[in-house]
Amino acid sequence: MALRRPGRPVDPDAPAGPPLLLGMYADVQIAGRDQGPYLLLPAAAVHDGARVWRLDDQDMLQIVPVQVLGEFNDQVAVGAAPFAAGQRIVTSDLRAVTEGMRVRSSASPAADRRAAGQT
């Protein structure tokens, strides 16, 4: 990482200049990588390090591998590529899960159809 003064890099081996005092500030630029679109999920939604449980329209569980980009307090940033707008993520802790198992959801298209007397 190279620090820069206006027009020239700062030599990390050079003797330190005067310290910043209270009320002083510095302009800095930090280079980073653009990770692309991401979702910020509750930490409880990420299982086994890098898996998210998603429900389809029939309340069937899908285990989705994700790229964890970072952790912030009780939230985790994951790459958004495997997800589309409106998809439902399971945040409850289920004892045992298998791909394709039916999950009861309080708010789902299947629950809405059951409440309306449809199958």
N, C-alpha and C positions, 0 to 999 in steps of 0.2 A: 504494500500500500504506500503510495507516495503522497505526502502532504505538500500543499502548494501555498506559497505566498503569491500575491499578485505578480504574475509573469515568471515565476521561477519556483522549482520544487524546493522543499525544505530537506536538508540533509539530515537523516535520522541520527547520524553520528556526531553532528555538530553540537557544541555546547548549547544548553538551553538558554533561551532569551528570558526577558523578564516575565514573571508569572502574570496571569490574568487576575486582576483585582476585582472586588465586588463592584458591579455595575458595568464592567467591561464585557465585551463579547468578541466572538470570532466568527467569521464566515467560513464554513467548511462545506466540502462536497465529499460524499461517501459513494464510492463506486459499488454497484451491486448488479446482480443478474435479474432480469425480468423473468419471473417464473410463470407468467401468463395468467389467465383467469384462475381464480381460486374461490373456494367456499370456506367460510369460517364457521366451524361446527363446535358444538359442546364437546368437551373431551370425552364425555360418556358415549358419544356416537362412534368413536373410533375404537375398534376391538383388535386384539392380537397385534398391536403395533401399527398396522396399516390396512385394516379392513373396515368397511362401513356396511351396515345392514340397510338395504333399501327394500321398500315394498312396491310391488307392481299393482295394477288396477284390480287384481283379483285377491289382494292381500297375501300374496305369496312372497316369501322372503328371498331376496337375492343377496349373496355375499359378494361385495365389490372391492377388489384391491384398489387402493388409492396411493397417491404419492403424497406423503406428509411433507409440507413445506416449512412448517414451524409450529411451535407451541407457545401460547400466550396465556398465562394464568390458567383459567379453566376452559380454554378454547384451543382448537387445533385448526390450522390452515391446511387444506388439502387441495390438490389440483382439481379443477372443475370438469375436466374432460369426460369422465364417465357419467356425468349427470346432466339432466335436462331440467328446465324450469318446471316447477310443480311436482317433481318427484318427492316421495316421502321417505324420510330417513328415520330409522328406529333409534331412539335414544334411551329406551328402557333396557335394563340389564336382563336378558333372557338366560335361563339356566343352560339349556342346550339348544343349539341351532343347527339346522341343516338346510342346504340350498333347496328351495322350493317348498319349504314347510309353510302351512297356512298360519297366519298370525292374526289375532283379533285386534282390530284397531278401532279406536273410538271415533275417528273421523276418516272415512274412506269411501270410495265409490261403491265397494261391495257392501259396506255397512249401510249406506244410503239405500241401496237396492233392497237389502233385507228388511229395512225399516218400512219400505214402501210395499212390502209383500211380493217383491219380484225376486227371481233367482239369478 
